[in-house]
Amino acid sequence: QVQLQESGPGLVKPSQTLSLTCTVSGGSISSGGYYWSWIRQHPGKGLEWIGYIYYSGSTYYNPSLKSRVTISVDTSKNQFSLKLSSVTAADTAVYYCARESSTGAYFDYWGQGTLVTVSS
Amino acid sequence: QSALTQPASVSGSPGQSITISCTGTSSDVGGYNYVSWYQQHPGKAPKLMIYEVSNRPSGVPDRFSGSKSGNTASLTISGLQAEDEADYYCSSYTSSSTVVFGGGTKLTVL
């Protein structure tokens, strides 16, 4: 059973960089066949796809966030990470990491989510 | 990319059937059979209920079914149960190689 767990600061100051890590257990990121994704949910709102990374390091980002997003992978630790720069209050959200099928664009395993608040 | 359009809320009584629609464009829902549906209970992570328009993952009751016609996908829940009360989101692959979600639908079981 694949499990994902987000970790990182729950509070980030405006203009700083939000950094989160997702640790994967029960399966290897390097096994291929899946993208490793970040999705966020603003309080009381819907879901927003941020982007994904493949184990090889190739990435794809939501165009609306592309200029501020970096997703990286550390296959030795079976982890992938999200960095979102120049954050504002509008980036306050629950951030989820998830496994995305590379053939069907669906998310079959999700982390529990972590709330990140942007405030001074 | 614009969010897919879902009704804000739907309701039904136990045992009844309900359908939630998800409308997009020919660049997403209508262009690919890559529509999926997620159930989210308060404070929990979304759970995959339907993938590739009409496929159910192992463990999802067959009361849940999906379909698509043109630019609109639908999720039908038959034999409504109290535990089905949740928010439901659709998503689709897009021609820009991204994923777009719907705005979500709150299902109330009366």
Chai-1 contact restraints between the chains, C-beta under 6 A:
chainA,res_idxA,chainB,res_idxB,connection_type,confidence,min_distance_angstrom,max_distance_angstrom,comment,restraint_id
A,G46,B,F101,contact,1.0,0.0,6.0,A-B,restraint_1
A,G46,B,G103,contact,1.0,0.0,6.0,A-B,restraint_2
A,G46,B,G104,contact,1.0,0.0,6.0,A-B,restraint_3
A,L47,B,Y89,contact,1.0,0.0,6.0,A-B,restraint_4
A,L47,B,F101,contact,1.0,0.0,6.0,A-B,restraint_5
A,W49,B,V99,contact,1.0,0.0,6.0,A-B,restraint_6
A,G104,B,Y34,contact,1.0,0.0,6.0,A-B,restraint_7
A,G104,B,Y51,contact,1.0,0.0,6.0,A-B,restraint_8
A,G104,B,E52,contact,1.0,0.0,6.0,A-B,restraint_9
A,A105,B,Y34,contact,1.0,0.0,6.0,A-B,restraint_10
A,A105,B,Y93,contact,1.0,0.0,6.0,A-B,restraint_11
A,A105,B,V99,contact,1.0,0.0,6.0,A-B,restraint_12
A,Y106,B,S36,contact,1.0,0.0,6.0,A-B,restraint_13
A,Y106,B,Y51,contact,1.0,0.0,6.0,A-B,restraint_14
A,D108,B,L48,contact,1.0,0.0,6.0,A-B,restraint_15
A,W110,B,A45,contact,1.0,0.0,6.0,A-B,restraint_16
A,W110,B,P46,contact,1.0,0.0,6.0,A-B,restraint_17
A,Q112,B,A45,contact,1.0,0.0,6.0,A-B,restraint_18
A,G113,B,A45,contact,1.0,0.0,6.0,A-B,restraint_19
